Amino acid sequence: MAGAGAPAAPQAADRFDVIVVGAGIMGSCTAHAAASRGSRVLLLERFDLLHPLGSSHGDSRIIRDAYEQPRYVRMVCLARRLWAAAEAESGYRVLTPTPHLSMGPRSSASLAAALANIGAEEVLADDLGGRWGGAFAFTVPDPSDEWVTALSDHGGVLSATKAVAMFQSLAVAKGAAVRDNTEVVGIEKGPGPEGGVVVRTRDGQAFRGAKCVVTVGAWAAKLLGSISGGVDLPIKPLHTLHLYWRVKPGQEQSLSASAGFPTFSSYGDPPVYGTPSLEVPGLIKISCDGGPPCDPDARDWLAGDPEVTDRVARWIQEAMPGHVDASGGPVIRQSCMCSMTPDFDFVMDFLGGELGRDVVVGVGFSGHGFKMGPAVGKILAEMAIDGDSPTAAEADLDLGFFRIGRFDGNPVGNANKDQ
Ligand SMILES: Cc1cc2nc3c(=O)[nH]c(=O)nc-3n(C[C@H](O)[C@H](O)[C@H](O)COP(=O)(O)OP(=O)(O)OC[C@H]3O[C@@H](n4cnc5c(N)ncnc54)[C@H](O)[C@@H]3O)c2cc1C
């Protein structure tokens, strides 16, 4: 880690138990989990630490337990315990609890399953008008389909960049070495009886590790497709936006986290989500899933901008017209990338092939992984150190759903399986 008081830089001759490649939320949580087990850990990052070029930067991410697939409800539950433990260990506060409001057409099977999984309480139209100063007007719904809104206690806002910093500093406190501006270009089998892996960097260094965990976000298909013995992963990076809008004067309090305003997600079209006014006074984040495909090394930073911002502006004008001013467009737009798998399920597996179980892969978090970072990190660290994850087993998480092999001869992966 650069800067005064930083620990001694790792030397290429050093041997590590676990080398983690990529210091977003997943790599930082993995480094912390492995270092907490007493492993000698090296965390390598291609850009500056906490840079804004990947998927984990920014002011906020939603944590919610409203998921259609029970496995993610369980994973969020595990992650919540680990978020609380990391806050207690570090003294940082990164999670602001809020309720979570789910909304959408009653005919949506995904919404119905998500609400059933968490026992969310339906909010009747009359009640909605009395909550949060009548912020939601709901003229949005298709009149041919009844609209449903339901509230659960388990939402929340995570401070994204701060959370990544928290896990990096916890990892360093447990003895991990961290090196930024170090791009990994090769991962190969270690020579001789010692085996393990050799991790090679663009500037010509080679680090020896017993195991390696690859958490490179949107660069997954590029890196893992280019190394000898790698795999072709069907992961597509999308260019997506965080949008902040002006709260109308006088409505600041009703949209605030302190007044109990919820995080929310709409299962309608467009698939909009939002957080309470929190991180920037007078502004509220309301964004939309999706965006155009992108090459993480050659991004068009304005791609998709007018289409996405217009869709969200129209939604605001119809759903929250008295509270949010969409007339001048978003006040802040932050670019980000989502790494989409065909079934939106994560990839957490051993690489296989000639690198076998010495390389663990944690990628393809499909735009919904941040909240589960500490659970993913613990699972990946255990896979690297123990060859399996007791934590996943205890949480009743079947790692079979996250295997790379689900795409063999089956381009849709889990999309055609029972959840
Ligand atoms: C607009 C947007 C909104 C989102 N909202 C939510 C939300 O509300 N809730 C939620 O749970 N999730 C959300 N997500 C998803 C979540 O942010 C991601 O799933 C998560 O951040 C992925 O983290 P990561 O560590 O896999 O990737 P990254 O953060 O991109 O980390 C990968 C790191 O690897 C580094 N790297 C790449 N190649 C190399 C190399 N060769 N050598 C060394 N380092 C390398 C990169 O520089 C990067 O730092 C959202 C995502 C976006 C884009």
The ligand as an SDF file (V2000), in Angstrom:
LIG
                    3D

 53 58  0  0  0  0  0  0  0  0999 V2000
  -24.3050    0.9820  -11.1850 C   0  0  0  0  0  0  0  0  0  0  0  0
  -24.1640   -0.2350  -10.2700 C   0  0  0  0  0  0  0  0  0  0  0  0
  -25.0380   -0.3720   -9.2080 C   0  0  0  0  0  0  0  0  0  0  0  0
  -24.9270   -1.5000   -8.3720 C   0  0  0  0  0  0  0  0  0  0  0  0
  -25.7760   -1.5990   -7.3170 N   0  0  0  0  0  0  0  0  0  0  0  0
  -25.6450   -2.6350   -6.4590 C   0  0  0  0  0  0  0  0  0  0  0  0
  -26.4560   -2.6830   -5.3020 C   0  0  0  0  0  0  0  0  0  0  0  0
  -27.2800   -1.7890   -5.0510 O   0  0  0  0  0  0  0  0  0  0  0  0
  -26.2920   -3.7380   -4.4600 N   0  0  0  0  0  0  0  0  0  0  0  0
  -25.3870   -4.7340   -4.6960 C   0  0  0  0  0  0  0  0  0  0  0  0
  -25.3020   -5.6650   -3.8980 O   0  0  0  0  0  0  0  0  0  0  0  0
  -24.5810   -4.6930   -5.7930 N   0  0  0  0  0  0  0  0  0  0  0  0
  -24.6900   -3.6760   -6.6630 C   0  0  0  0  0  0  0  0  0  0  0  0
  -23.8740   -3.5820   -7.7550 N   0  0  0  0  0  0  0  0  0  0  0  0
  -22.9300   -4.6830   -8.0420 C   0  0  0  0  0  0  0  0  0  0  0  0
  -21.6490   -4.6100   -7.2350 C   0  0  0  0  0  0  0  0  0  0  0  0
  -21.1860   -3.2860   -7.1610 O   0  0  0  0  0  0  0  0  0  0  0  0
  -20.6340   -5.5550   -7.8780 C   0  0  0  0  0  0  0  0  0  0  0  0
  -21.2100   -6.8600   -7.9430 O   0  0  0  0  0  0  0  0  0  0  0  0
  -19.3410   -5.6360   -7.1080 C   0  0  0  0  0  0  0  0  0  0  0  0
  -18.8260   -4.3610   -6.8330 O   0  0  0  0  0  0  0  0  0  0  0  0
  -18.3160   -6.4540   -7.9050 C   0  0  0  0  0  0  0  0  0  0  0  0
  -17.0770   -6.3960   -7.2380 O   0  0  0  0  0  0  0  0  0  0  0  0
  -15.7740   -7.0940   -7.7990 P   0  0  0  0  0  0  0  0  0  0  0  0
  -14.7940   -7.0600   -6.6850 O   0  0  0  0  0  0  0  0  0  0  0  0
  -16.1400   -8.4020   -8.4110 O   0  0  0  0  0  0  0  0  0  0  0  0
  -15.3170   -6.1780   -9.0370 O   0  0  0  0  0  0  0  0  0  0  0  0
  -14.4380   -4.8410   -9.0520 P   0  0  0  0  0  0  0  0  0  0  0  0
  -14.8630   -3.9130   -8.0210 O   0  0  0  0  0  0  0  0  0  0  0  0
  -14.4100   -4.3220  -10.4440 O   0  0  0  0  0  0  0  0  0  0  0  0
  -13.0020   -5.3560   -8.6570 O   0  0  0  0  0  0  0  0  0  0  0  0
  -12.1650   -6.0300   -9.5700 C   0  0  0  0  0  0  0  0  0  0  0  0
  -10.7780   -5.4320   -9.4190 C   0  0  0  0  0  0  0  0  0  0  0  0
   -9.8510   -6.2140  -10.1350 O   0  0  0  0  0  0  0  0  0  0  0  0
   -8.8830   -5.3200  -10.6880 C   0  0  0  0  0  0  0  0  0  0  0  0
   -8.2220   -6.0140  -11.7880 N   0  0  0  0  0  0  0  0  0  0  0  0
   -8.7560   -6.3080  -12.9960 C   0  0  0  0  0  0  0  0  0  0  0  0
   -7.8420   -6.9470  -13.7590 N   0  0  0  0  0  0  0  0  0  0  0  0
   -6.7240   -7.0630  -13.0120 C   0  0  0  0  0  0  0  0  0  0  0  0
   -5.4420   -7.6170  -13.2560 C   0  0  0  0  0  0  0  0  0  0  0  0
   -5.1420   -8.2060  -14.4240 N   0  0  0  0  0  0  0  0  0  0  0  0
   -4.5080   -7.5260  -12.2790 N   0  0  0  0  0  0  0  0  0  0  0  0
   -4.7980   -6.9480  -11.0810 C   0  0  0  0  0  0  0  0  0  0  0  0
   -5.9980   -6.3950  -10.8020 N   0  0  0  0  0  0  0  0  0  0  0  0
   -6.9530   -6.4720  -11.7540 C   0  0  0  0  0  0  0  0  0  0  0  0
   -9.7200   -4.1410  -11.1360 C   0  0  0  0  0  0  0  0  0  0  0  0
   -8.9310   -3.0030  -11.3260 O   0  0  0  0  0  0  0  0  0  0  0  0
  -10.6930   -4.0190   -9.9740 C   0  0  0  0  0  0  0  0  0  0  0  0
  -10.2050   -3.1530   -8.9700 O   0  0  0  0  0  0  0  0  0  0  0  0
  -23.9380   -2.4810   -8.6170 C   0  0  0  0  0  0  0  0  0  0  0  0
  -23.0420   -2.3150   -9.6770 C   0  0  0  0  0  0  0  0  0  0  0  0
  -23.1520   -1.1920  -10.4930 C   0  0  0  0  0  0  0  0  0  0  0  0
  -22.1640   -1.0340  -11.6060 C   0  0  0  0  0  0  0  0  0  0  0  0
  1  2  1  0
  2  3  1  0
  2 52  2  0
  3  4  2  0
  4  5  1  0
  4 50  1  0
  5  6  2  0
  6  7  1  0
  6 13  1  0
  7  8  2  0
  7  9  1  0
  9 10  1  0
 10 11  2  0
 10 12  1  0
 12 13  2  0
 13 14  1  0
 14 15  1  0
 14 50  1  0
 15 16  1  0
 16 17  1  0
 16 18  1  0
 18 19  1  0
 18 20  1  0
 20 21  1  0
 20 22  1  0
 22 23  1  0
 23 24  1  0
 24 25  2  0
 24 26  1  0
 24 27  1  0
 27 28  1  0
 28 29  2  0
 28 30  1  0
 28 31  1  0
 31 32  1  0
 32 33  1  0
 33 34  1  0
 33 48  1  0
 34 35  1  0
 35 36  1  0
 35 46  1  0
 36 37  1  0
 36 45  1  0
 37 38  2  0
 38 39  1  0
 39 40  1  0
 39 45  2  0
 40 41  1  0
 40 42  2  0
 42 43  1  0
 43 44  2  0
 44 45  1  0
 46 47  1  0
 46 48  1  0
 48 49  1  0
 50 51  2  0
 51 52  1  0
 52 53  1  0
M  END
$$$$
